[in-house]
Amino acid sequence: MTVDSFEQLLEYVETELAFATRHYNDKYLDRRITS
């Protein structure tokens, strides 16, 4: 997953699912999303 794709995915999660991803570091989110 490219950085741009990852950022777009996080933006989607924040806006559409109302989940604040800023509280988590990128490596953690990447592991959780890809698993």
C-alpha positions in Angstrom: 0.0 0.0 0.0 1.4 3.4 -0.9 1.6 6.3 1.4 -1.1 8.2 -0.5 -3.4 5.2 -0.5 -2.9 4.7 3.2 -3.6 8.4 3.9 -6.8 8.2 1.8 -7.9 5.1 3.7 -7.4 6.8 7.0 -9.3 9.8 5.8 -12.2 7.5 4.8 -12.2 5.8 8.1 -12.3 9.1 9.9 -15.0 10.7 7.9 -17.3 7.8 7.0 -16.9 5.6 10.1 -16.3 8.4 12.6 -13.2 6.7 14.0 -10.4 9.0 15.1 -7.2 7.5 13.7 -4.9 10.3 14.9 -4.7 8.7 18.3 -2.8 5.7 16.8 0.6 5.6 15.1 0.8 4.6 11.5 2.5 1.3 12.0 -0.2 0.1 14.4 -3.0 1.2 12.0 -1.2 -0.5 9.1 -1.0 -3.8 11.0 -4.6 -3.6 12.0 -5.9 -2.7 8.5 -3.8 -5.3 6.6 -4.6 -8.2 9.0 
